[in-house]
């Protein structure tokens, strides 16, 4: 292989880097393809000089080219042995590669660039830098397309100095000219200083990488812990609810059994009394028949003789003790069970509220909990302005686009693709991320206080456009017959005070969205724990009006500054 490489170097044209074709030898002794050297000298004709492409020896006048018969014969012999001198395609420079500055024709990839020569070389043309004692002192670097950036545009010199005053590379002439008196050092010295800084930065970065990798591992452990805790809690909750259902079913069975037992006892008692009364009726009928027969007796003496024994009646011991309560048998049991149901519903509702609060207050990746007071919420207050380009044409915006009012007549808005064409809705200009809080003063019988992604649909009457009726929006709805929360077309009834002012708190990163009734105190109406995948926009659907309250700073007598909404 080494012998083949030697042959290839020996019998290749240094211009085209292929085996010599019609080889000719010029006066300095170097050989080239006839066409290659001819083309090279044709390009130099206008300069009036002709040089050796390899070592730049100059000839005047242009030499006459003579064929080298011996070289031609040797090349032909090498071709017969199968030698291929042409480099593989991957050795040629492509559009993204640095090309050798000394190759002619199709250029090879450069393997090094010289900062002294400001040129790039392929492996063949780089050899003089390895063989010449003078060229060995040059600084070779990885191939670079930006060598000309090292040349001073003013003095056409290599920039080997650095001006610390102006923070730029300069040449030596610059240092004694326009940069005279500046803090200048050699580029190598500045590089050494910056290299030390770079190493410090790298150490900092590597330390941060290690810290972040630890954090990632901790977060992964947190995910596993959350999943384990959630799975365990679901399993335990299912067991508890199953036991609760079984307990209720047993109590239902016990009540049923007691009712049936009492029913049997009472029916037996009533039937026993009924039989005695029926026996008494039979006896009375018999006695009545005897008295009737006696009454029809014509013999006075016989009548008087039998009357004393027949007229005596036995005293009834039952009629006066019977107390009938029409339709009032087991109704008291029904009332007691109904009362139990109502109490259980209250307990379940209160317990569910506590469970919901407990679930939503689990802090995962939250550096700060949700505020508890209005002053705490107001720290995150943001000013909301409504976007006229989204407003339905039956909505009038006023007060610097903070208030929206439903109108009977259509407003003269220009056509815009962001406008809600059919539903009387409007979105804010501001996109909301991080922690945000705002308050809405509502008036009228129907108002939706909502948040939505920007890509919610706008055109048409479909539910994909209505706040809360799709997976791109969340809405708290205030109506005459009660309040409710809507998401993805699912309705949740909301209990709580119906204050006209609603506070909305958003922690986008934590996936937390809370609605509050704002009065002297903050009363939670509904809370959502989810994952937000896009920035949100505040929005309202109005059948009356809604005013996004403007934050205003007020200074108290104590000297502290607080944020209030007016």
C-alpha positions, 0 to 999 in steps of 0.5 A: 500500500505504501509503495502504491501511494509513493507511485501515486504521488510520483506520477500524479499531476499536482494541478488535477491530482490525477495520473499524468495525461500527456505528461510534459516537463517544464524548465524547473524539472516538475511535470504536469499534464499538458492541458493542466499546465497550458491552462495555468499559463493561459490564465497567467498570460495577462500578467506577462509572467509564467510560474511553476504551480508547485514552487512558484518559480517564474519563467520569462518568456513562456516556455515551450512544452515538450513531451516527457516520453519516459514519464508517459511510458511509465504512467501507461505501465502503471495504468495497466497494473490497475493504479487509480490516482484519483481521490475518492469522491468524499475527498473533494470539497463540497459546498459546506467544506473548506476547499484547498486554496492551491488545488486547481480544477476540482478542489480537494477538502482542506485538512488544515488552515495556516494562520500565517499564510491565511490559506487552507491546504489539502494533504498534498499541498500541506506537505511543504509546511511539514518539510520546510523549516521556515513553514514549520513555524507557521500556526496550523489550525482546523480548516476555516472559511473565515481566515480573511476575518484575521486581516485588518481591513485598514492595513491589510495586515494579519491582526495579531493584537487585541485592544482591550479598550475597544474589545476588538482584534487589531493589527500592529499598525492599528496599535500605533495608529488609531488605537495608540494609548489604548490597553493593547496586548497580543491576541495570544495573551488575550486568548490565554486570559479568556481561555482561563475565564472560559475554563472557569465558565465551563466548570460552572456549567459542568457544575450546573449540569451536575446540579440539574441532573441531580434535580432531574433525578429528584424530580423523577423520584418525585414523579414516582412518589406522586404516582405511588401515592396516587395509586395507593390513595385510589386503592384505599379510597375505593376500599373505604367507599366500598365499605361505606356502601356496604355499611349503607346497604346493611343499614338499609337491610336492617331497616327493612327487616325491622319494618317487616318484623314490626309489620308482622307483629302489628298485623298479628295483633290487629287480626287477633283483635279482629277475630275476637270482635267477629266472635262478639258479633256472632254472639250478639247476633245470636242473642238478638235472634233469641230476643226477637223470638222472645218478643214475638211470644204471645204467652205473657207468663212465658215472656216474663219467665224467660226475659231476665235470662235473655236480656242480660248482655256481656260487657264489651272490652274491645271497642273502647280500646281500639285507636285507629291512626289513618295513614300514619303507620311507618311514615315516621320511619320514612321521615327519619331515613330522609333526615339521615339522607339529608345529613349524609348529603351534607356530610359528603358535600362538606367532605368532598369540598375538603377532599378537593381542597386537599387535592388542589393544595398538594404542592408539586413544583410550586415554590409558593402556595396559593395566597389566602388573602386578597392582599396576597392575591393582589401581589400578582395583579395584572391589568387586563385590556380587551382586544377589539379584534376579537369582540363580537359585533354586539359588544361595545368596548369602553373605558380603555377597552376594560369594560364590555357591554352587550348592545341591541344593535351591532357595532361597526367593527371591521372584519377580522379573522380573530372575531367571534362571529356569533357568540357575544364573547371577547378575549384579552390582548394579553397572553397570560403565563406565570402567576396572574390575578384579575377581578371582574365586576359583572352586571346582568343576568348572564355572564361567563368569566373565562380563560381560553387558549388563543386557538379557540375557534371563532366562527359559527354557532358550534360549541367549539366556539363557546367558552367552557364547552370545549377543551380549549377554555374554562368558564365560570357561569353566573345565571339567575337559576344558579352558578356553574362551572364548564369545561369540555362541555361538562357542567359542575354545579357551584354553590357559594355567594353570588358576589358581583365581583369575581376574582380569578387567580392563575398559576400557569406553571402549576396548572392552577385556576381558581375563581373567588367571590370577592367581598370583604373576604375571599370565598372560593367558588371553584378550583381547577388543577390541570396542565396548561399547554399554551398561554391563556387569555382572559375572556367574558361572555356577556348578556349584560356587562363586565368590567375588568377592574384596573389595579391602582397603587395606594400608600397606607399611613404605615408607609407600606405600599399595597395594591388595590383594585378599583 
